Amino acid sequence: MYKYVKNKLDHSYCAALPKGKELSEEEIPLEELEIREMIEAWYQSGYAPLFGEDSEFWSSFSLEAESSIRGNWGLNTDEEKRSRLERLELTILTVLRNRNYFAAFKRVLSSLKQSPTQLRLHQLVSKASNTTIKSH
């Protein structure tokens, strides 16, 4: 069905992902493409403005040196940054209640280098694991 995923509900890849290549719907499920966009938005507009850049994470996650997401989130107060990060994480947790997105999130995590950002994402998936996952 897909080049790197046998089943949408798999938590790991059936083959190593290529480095430096944008992935398509023929290679990974649409839910994973969407999760990758959500993680990028979470990182650029929530995590990085509050905790700073994590080059180890970014180099293992993105093809590009810079994000396509733009904003002035760094100008906000720490309280505003924290509030934004919490809202973004609540949104991700809501999406992860769907088992296709949960599996996609787990696959993405399996491809990331260990870093503080990856640890934060692991904490999110742990929270999501403690909630009921819906099948649709």
Number of C-alpha atoms within 10 A of each C-alpha: 12 14 16 18 22 16 16 21 16 15 18 21 19 13 10 10 15 9 10 12 10 11 15 13 13 12 16 21 23 16 18 23 19 14 19 17 13 18 20 19 17 20 25 23 21 25 24 17 21 21 14 13 14 15 12 15 17 22 14 15 20 16 13 12 9 10 13 10 11 10 9 8 16 16 10 13 12 13 10 15 21 17 13 20 20 15 14 20 19 14 13 21 19 14 19 26 19 17 17 23 24 27 20 28 28 20 19 20 19 15 15 16 16 13 15 13 22 20 13 12 19 16 12 17 18 12 12 20 14 9 12 11 17 12 8 7
